[in-house]
Amino acid sequence: MKLKLTRPLVIFDLETTGININHDRIVEISLLKIFPNEDEELRTFRVNPGIPIPKEVSEIHGIYDADVADKPSFKQLAPELNEFLKLCDFGGFNSNKFDFPLMVEEFYRAEIDFDIENRKFVDVQRIFHKMEPRNLTAAVKFYVNEDLEGAHSAEVDTIATWKVLKAQIEKYDNLPADVKGLHEFSSTDNAVDLAGRFVYNQKKEAVFNFGKHKGKTIESVLRSEPSYYNWMMDGDFPLQTKRVLTKIRLSMMNK
């Protein structure tokens, strides 16, 4: 059984300055676009994050400030990346929780309204954890019978993730072979925003997933406590989360 594609699937991986979606930045991004005809196009970019890379982080992925000092910023790369990613679905390893939300934040900081509507997201880690709970190095060994040399390089991890996904499709007869099915299988929750600050309840209503209003619908909170909107907009929340909140608030005004 082979993966069935109706439009390009981009397997990607990031190396960053840290793991805070709000504040950290990309220092390397690798994108492997797989077309429905099975052609592949690989692009890898080093990125100047505009902030220092902590030494302990550099020791993990091997990218130091000097390595990216003369590289373009994400804002400079953003138009090219946005064009490359148009009309594509996405796949990665733990990408739903970290890589994709952080990449979207970078696009927003670059003042590009990156389109996330009608996209599918295949998280290879979620498939792996459901089938064989381990990490990427173990996944490569288990599914591909290879040792992962150069882990924590965005390009190495990107290519390894694509190999693992193809092997998963071949190995499990009960695993969907299309991106929509893989998206549904590897999704972790019913998040409304990428950071999971809002989720859908059983009635398919958007509710808060944190703080004093956890479990309450967003609409009910914004009606009873309008200042909470301003508090979130001024607070330390991802830009994409704020956009979702604003969209819900505007929809309330039009009712």
TORLUMKE-289818 format. One record per residue (C-alpha): residue number from 1; residue in three letters; x, y, z. Coordinates in steps of 0.001 Angstrom, whole numbers, plus 524288, in hexadecimal, padded with zeros to 5 digits. Layout:
<lomi NUM; ALA; <X; Y; Z>>;
...
//
This chain:
<lomi 1; MET; <80000; 80000; 80000>>;
<lomi 2; LYS; <80521; 80D7B; 7FC52>>;
<lomi 3; LEU; <801BF; 81AF6; 80152>>;
<lomi 4; LYS; <7F70B; 820FF; 7F8EE>>;
<lomi 5; LEU; <7F8C1; 82F6B; 7F645>>;
<lomi 6; THR; <7EEF6; 83889; 7EFE7>>;
<lomi 7; ARG; <7F7AD; 84471; 7F1C2>>;
<lomi 8; PRO; <805B2; 846AF; 7F65D>>;
<lomi 9; LEU; <8099B; 84272; 80406>>;
<lomi 10; VAL; <814A0; 84A0A; 80A94>>;
<lomi 11; ILE; <81C70; 842A6; 814C1>>;
<lomi 12; PHE; <823FB; 84C95; 81CB7>>;
<lomi 13; ASP; <82C5F; 84E82; 828B3>>;
<lomi 14; LEU; <83181; 85A50; 83020>>;
<lomi 15; GLU; <83D5D; 85D12; 8384E>>;
<lomi 16; THR; <83ADC; 86888; 84155>>;
<lomi 17; THR; <84031; 87114; 84C2B>>;
<lomi 18; GLY; <837A0; 869EE; 8560E>>;
<lomi 19; ILE; <82A35; 86406; 85854>>;
<lomi 20; ASN; <821F2; 87007; 85B8D>>;
<lomi 21; ILE; <818A9; 8722A; 8502E>>;
<lomi 22; ASN; <8164F; 88054; 853FF>>;
<lomi 23; HIS; <8246D; 884B1; 85531>>;
<lomi 24; ASP; <82DBF; 87B3A; 84E8D>>;
<lomi 25; ARG; <831D8; 87BE3; 84063>>;
<lomi 26; ILE; <83587; 872D9; 83533>>;
<lomi 27; VAL; <843F8; 870FF; 83221>>;
<lomi 28; GLU; <84257; 8664B; 827F1>>;
<lomi 29; ILE; <836C2; 86169; 82027>>;
<lomi 30; SER; <8365E; 855DB; 816EC>>;
<lomi 31; LEU; <82ADB; 85337; 80DF4>>;
<lomi 32; LEU; <828F8; 846F7; 805D7>>;
<lomi 33; LYS; <81D9A; 84898; 7FC50>>;
<lomi 34; ILE; <81807; 83BC0; 7F74E>>;
<lomi 35; PHE; <80F52; 83D0A; 7EB68>>;
<lomi 36; PRO; <803F6; 8340C; 7E7B9>>;
<lomi 37; ASN; <80C4E; 82E8A; 7DCA1>>;
<lomi 38; GLU; <81698; 82ADF; 7E6F6>>;
<lomi 39; ASP; <82049; 83556; 7E2BF>>;
<lomi 40; GLU; <82784; 83B8A; 7EE24>>;
<lomi 41; GLU; <82D62; 84907; 7F034>>;
<lomi 42; LEU; <83618; 84BDC; 7FC02>>;
<lomi 43; ARG; <8393F; 8597A; 800E8>>;
<lomi 44; THR; <84141; 85C8C; 80D0F>>;
<lomi 45; PHE; <84429; 86A05; 8127B>>;
<lomi 46; ARG; <84C78; 86F21; 81D91>>;
<lomi 47; VAL; <845DB; 87ADC; 823C2>>;
<lomi 48; ASN; <84B0E; 88659; 82B92>>;
<lomi 49; PRO; <841B5; 88691; 8372E>>;
<lomi 50; GLY; <844EC; 89476; 83B1B>>;
<lomi 51; ILE; <84731; 8900B; 8491C>>;
<lomi 52; PRO; <85258; 88870; 84F77>>;
<lomi 53; ILE; <851CB; 879A8; 84EF1>>;
<lomi 54; PRO; <853B6; 87470; 85CD9>>;
<lomi 55; LYS; <86038; 86C99; 85E17>>;
<lomi 56; GLU; <8591A; 860BC; 86392>>;
<lomi 57; VAL; <8500C; 860B6; 857B4>>;
<lomi 58; SER; <85B52; 8622D; 84E1A>>;
<lomi 59; GLU; <861C4; 8566E; 85457>>;
<lomi 60; ILE; <855C9; 84E67; 850BE>>;
<lomi 61; HIS; <853E2; 8521A; 84272>>;
<lomi 62; GLY; <861AF; 856E6; 83F85>>;
<lomi 63; ILE; <85DA5; 8643C; 83A5E>>;
<lomi 64; TYR; <8647B; 86FD4; 840B8>>;
<lomi 65; ASP; <862B6; 87E83; 83F58>>;
<lomi 66; ALA; <86E48; 87F59; 8360A>>;
<lomi 67; ASP; <8682F; 8751F; 82D21>>;
<lomi 68; VAL; <85C4A; 87D94; 82A5F>>;
<lomi 69; ALA; <861F2; 88B43; 82BB9>>;
<lomi 70; ASP; <8620C; 88D5F; 81CF5>>;
<lomi 71; LYS; <85587; 885CC; 81A24>>;
<lomi 72; PRO; <8488C; 88C18; 8166C>>;
<lomi 73; SER; <83E37; 88E98; 820A5>>;
<lomi 74; PHE; <83172; 88710; 82046>>;
<lomi 75; LYS; <82AB6; 89385; 81BE8>>;
<lomi 76; GLN; <8339F; 89405; 8100C>>;
<lomi 77; LEU; <830EB; 885B8; 80CE5>>;
<lomi 78; ALA; <82264; 88637; 81002>>;
<lomi 79; PRO; <81D23; 88A13; 80276>>;
<lomi 80; GLU; <82497; 87EF3; 7FBEC>>;
<lomi 81; LEU; <82097; 87532; 80662>>;
<lomi 82; ASN; <8126E; 87977; 805F3>>;
<lomi 83; GLU; <81207; 8775E; 7F744>>;
<lomi 84; PHE; <818A8; 86A11; 7F87A>>;
<lomi 85; LEU; <80EB9; 865AB; 802B1>>;
<lomi 86; LYS; <8024E; 86A23; 7FBDD>>;
<lomi 87; LEU; <7F7D9; 85FAE; 7FA14>>;
<lomi 88; CYS; <7FFE8; 855A4; 80189>>;
<lomi 89; ASP; <7FD17; 84CC1; 80CFB>>;
<lomi 90; PHE; <80746; 84AB4; 81798>>;
<lomi 91; GLY; <80E31; 83FC5; 81E90>>;
<lomi 92; GLY; <8188D; 83F48; 8290C>>;
<lomi 93; PHE; <81D31; 83920; 835A5>>;
<lomi 94; ASN; <8163F; 83F93; 84130>>;
<lomi 95; SER; <812AC; 84A20; 83769>>;
<lomi 96; ASN; <804B5; 84C46; 83C07>>;
<lomi 97; LYS; <80900; 850A9; 84985>>;
<lomi 98; PHE; <81551; 85844; 8466C>>;
<lomi 99; ASP; <81ACC; 859B6; 838A4>>;
<lomi 100; PHE; <80E7A; 85E06; 831B1>>;
<lomi 101; PRO; <809CB; 867C0; 83C28>>;
<lomi 102; LEU; <81763; 86DC9; 83CD3>>;
<lomi 103; MET; <8187C; 86ED4; 82E09>>;
<lomi 104; VAL; <80B3A; 8758B; 82D53>>;
<lomi 105; GLU; <80F9F; 87F1F; 837D9>>;
<lomi 106; GLU; <81B8E; 88252; 82FB9>>;
<lomi 107; PHE; <81303; 88513; 823DC>>;
<lomi 108; TYR; <80A4B; 88DF6; 82BE8>>;
<lomi 109; ARG; <81612; 89532; 83155>>;
<lomi 110; ALA; <81A66; 896DB; 8232C>>;
<lomi 111; GLU; <80D10; 89D05; 8207A>>;
<lomi 112; ILE; <808C4; 89211; 8178B>>;
<lomi 113; ASP; <7FB1B; 88CF3; 81A28>>;
<lomi 114; PHE; <7FEE7; 87EBF; 8186D>>;
<lomi 115; ASP; <7F323; 876AA; 8143F>>;
<lomi 116; ILE; <7F054; 86B60; 81D7F>>;
<lomi 117; GLU; <7E25E; 868F0; 8190E>>;
<lomi 118; ASN; <7DF42; 85C0E; 81261>>;
<lomi 119; ARG; <7ECC0; 85681; 8151B>>;
<lomi 120; LYS; <7EF33; 848BC; 819D7>>;
<lomi 121; PHE; <7F995; 845B2; 82405>>;
<lomi 122; VAL; <80000; 83865; 82532>>;
<lomi 123; ASP; <807B7; 836CA; 831BC>>;
<lomi 124; VAL; <810A2; 82B12; 82FD4>>;
<lomi 125; GLN; <813F4; 82B0F; 83E4A>>;
<lomi 126; ARG; <805A6; 8293E; 841E5>>;
<lomi 127; ILE; <8048F; 81DC7; 83879>>;
<lomi 128; PHE; <81115; 81820; 83E11>>;
<lomi 129; HIS; <80CC7; 819D7; 84C30>>;
<lomi 130; LYS; <7FFBE; 81387; 84961>>;
<lomi 131; MET; <80638; 80817; 8429F>>;
<lomi 132; GLU; <813B1; 806FB; 848F2>>;
<lomi 133; PRO; <8162A; 8111D; 853BB>>;
<lomi 134; ARG; <82459; 81624; 851EF>>;
<lomi 135; ASN; <82C02; 821AA; 84C3A>>;
<lomi 136; LEU; <830C7; 8251E; 83E77>>;
<lomi 137; THR; <83DCF; 81E11; 83F9F>>;
<lomi 138; ALA; <836D0; 811C5; 84419>>;
<lomi 139; ALA; <82C7E; 813AF; 8398D>>;
<lomi 140; VAL; <836D1; 813CB; 82EE6>>;
<lomi 141; LYS; <83D0E; 8078B; 83492>>;
<lomi 142; PHE; <83006; 800AD; 83652>>;
<lomi 143; TYR; <829AB; 80400; 8294E>>;
<lomi 144; VAL; <8352B; 80609; 8201F>>;
<lomi 145; ASN; <83F9D; 7FDEA; 82711>>;
<lomi 146; GLU; <84960; 80905; 8262A>>;
<lomi 147; ASP; <85123; 81074; 8304F>>;
<lomi 148; LEU; <84DBA; 81EE5; 83056>>;
<lomi 149; GLU; <85A97; 825F4; 82E37>>;
<lomi 150; GLY; <85A77; 834AB; 8303D>>;
<lomi 151; ALA; <84DE0; 83599; 8381B>>;
<lomi 152; HIS; <849AC; 84390; 83B70>>;
<lomi 153; SER; <84D66; 84850; 82DFD>>;
<lomi 154; ALA; <840D6; 84D42; 827CF>>;
<lomi 155; GLU; <843E8; 84703; 81AB3>>;
<lomi 156; VAL; <847DB; 839DA; 8207A>>;
<lomi 157; ASP; <83BB9; 83996; 8291B>>;
<lomi 158; THR; <832EB; 83DBD; 81DCB>>;
<lomi 159; ILE; <837B4; 832EA; 814BE>>;
<lomi 160; ALA; <8373C; 8290A; 81FDD>>;
<lomi 161; THR; <82935; 82CD5; 822FB>>;
<lomi 162; TRP; <82532; 82AC1; 814C1>>;
<lomi 163; LYS; <82BA7; 81D54; 814C7>>;
<lomi 164; VAL; <8247A; 819B3; 8214E>>;
<lomi 165; LEU; <8174E; 81E3A; 81C0C>>;
<lomi 166; LYS; <818E6; 8163A; 80F98>>;
<lomi 167; ALA; <81CC3; 80A56; 817AB>>;
<lomi 168; GLN; <8110B; 80C37; 820AF>>;
<lomi 169; ILE; <807E1; 80C48; 814E8>>;
<lomi 170; GLU; <80E18; 7FFB3; 8101A>>;
<lomi 171; LYS; <80E0A; 7F8FB; 81D69>>;
<lomi 172; TYR; <80061; 7FB85; 822AF>>;
<lomi 173; ASP; <7F4F6; 7F6C2; 81A88>>;
<lomi 174; ASN; <7EB7A; 7FDDE; 82386>>;
<lomi 175; LEU; <7F256; 80AF8; 821F6>>;
<lomi 176; PRO; <7EBF9; 81460; 81839>>;
<lomi 177; ALA; <7F3B4; 8166C; 80BC7>>;
<lomi 178; ASP; <7EE7F; 823FF; 808E6>>;
<lomi 179; VAL; <7F203; 830EA; 80F3C>>;
<lomi 180; LYS; <7E441; 833B1; 8143F>>;
<lomi 181; GLY; <7E3E7; 82693; 81B3B>>;
<lomi 182; LEU; <7F19C; 82857; 820AD>>;
<lomi 183; HIS; <7EDF8; 835F2; 82541>>;
<lomi 184; GLU; <7E282; 83077; 82CDE>>;
<lomi 185; PHE; <7EA7F; 8250E; 8321B>>;
<lomi 186; SER; <7F606; 82D30; 836B9>>;
<lomi 187; SER; <7EE8D; 838CC; 83C32>>;
<lomi 188; THR; <7F03A; 839E5; 84ADF>>;
<lomi 189; ASP; <7E418; 84141; 84EF5>>;
<lomi 190; ASN; <7D92B; 84A43; 84AB0>>;
<lomi 191; ALA; <7E0F0; 856CD; 84B97>>;
<lomi 192; VAL; <7DAF9; 8633F; 84636>>;
<lomi 193; ASP; <7E805; 86A62; 8458C>>;
<lomi 194; LEU; <7F54A; 8647A; 842AA>>;
<lomi 195; ALA; <7FA59; 86663; 85080>>;
<lomi 196; GLY; <7EE83; 85F78; 85660>>;
<lomi 197; ARG; <7EA51; 86B01; 85ED0>>;
<lomi 198; PHE; <7DC91; 868FA; 859A5>>;
<lomi 199; VAL; <7D609; 85BE5; 856E3>>;
<lomi 200; TYR; <7C8CF; 85715; 85283>>;
<lomi 201; ASN; <7BFE0; 85106; 85CA0>>;
<lomi 202; GLN; <7B67D; 845CE; 859F5>>;
<lomi 203; LYS; <7ACBA; 84F82; 8546E>>;
<lomi 204; LYS; <7B715; 85453; 84AC7>>;
<lomi 205; GLU; <7B79D; 86168; 851CD>>;
<lomi 206; ALA; <7C4A9; 86861; 8533A>>;
<lomi 207; VAL; <7C87F; 868A5; 861A0>>;
<lomi 208; PHE; <7D42E; 86D30; 8697D>>;
<lomi 209; ASN; <7DE46; 862AD; 86C5C>>;
<lomi 210; PHE; <7E5D6; 869E7; 876E8>>;
<lomi 211; GLY; <7E48B; 872F9; 88281>>;
<lomi 212; LYS; <7D8D9; 87711; 88A7F>>;
<lomi 213; HIS; <7CF70; 87592; 87F15>>;
<lomi 214; LYS; <7D3BF; 867EC; 87B13>>;
<lomi 215; GLY; <7C814; 86082; 8759F>>;
<lomi 216; LYS; <7BFE1; 86CB9; 87397>>;
<lomi 217; THR; <7BBFE; 870A3; 865E6>>;
<lomi 218; ILE; <7C376; 87BF5; 86023>>;
<lomi 219; GLU; <7B6F6; 882D5; 85C7D>>;
<lomi 220; SER; <7B168; 88237; 86A42>>;
<lomi 221; VAL; <7BDF7; 88795; 87028>>;
<lomi 222; LEU; <7BF22; 892A3; 86653>>;
<lomi 223; ARG; <7B0FE; 89677; 868FB>>;
<lomi 224; SER; <7B1FC; 895FA; 877D2>>;
<lomi 225; GLU; <7BFEB; 89B19; 878D3>>;
<lomi 226; PRO; <7C332; 8A32C; 86C9D>>;
<lomi 227; SER; <7D003; 8A7D0; 87285>>;
<lomi 228; TYR; <7D53A; 899E1; 871C0>>;
<lomi 229; TYR; <7D6E6; 89BCD; 8631B>>;
<lomi 230; ASN; <7DFE2; 8A77E; 86559>>;
<lomi 231; TRP; <7E74B; 8A00D; 86FCA>>;
<lomi 232; MET; <7EA41; 89517; 86644>>;
<lomi 233; MET; <7ED8C; 89E4A; 85B1D>>;
<lomi 234; ASP; <7F75A; 8A554; 863CD>>;
<lomi 235; GLY; <7FC4F; 898AC; 869BC>>;
<lomi 236; ASP; <8071C; 88F20; 86670>>;
<lomi 237; PHE; <7FF5E; 8869B; 85D12>>;
<lomi 238; PRO; <802AC; 8821E; 84F30>>;
<lomi 239; LEU; <7FE70; 88B40; 84456>>;
<lomi 240; GLN; <7F685; 88065; 83E21>>;
<lomi 241; THR; <7EF09; 87E51; 84ADE>>;
<lomi 242; LYS; <7EBDD; 88CC6; 84B42>>;
<lomi 243; ARG; <7E720; 88C5A; 83D3C>>;
<lomi 244; VAL; <7DE05; 88111; 84050>>;
<lomi 245; LEU; <7D8B5; 8886B; 84C17>>;
<lomi 246; THR; <7D67F; 89497; 843E5>>;
<lomi 247; LYS; <7CF9C; 88CB3; 8395F>>;
<lomi 248; ILE; <7C659; 886EE; 84377>>;
<lomi 249; ARG; <7C3E1; 8946A; 84940>>;
<lomi 250; LEU; <7C0C8; 89A0D; 83BDC>>;
<lomi 251; SER; <7B790; 88ED2; 838D3>>;
<lomi 252; MET; <7B03E; 891EF; 84574>>;
<lomi 253; MET; <7AE7C; 8A005; 8412B>>;
<lomi 254; ASN; <7A86C; 89B8B; 83467>>;
<lomi 255; LYS; <79E3C; 892EC; 83AF9>>;
//
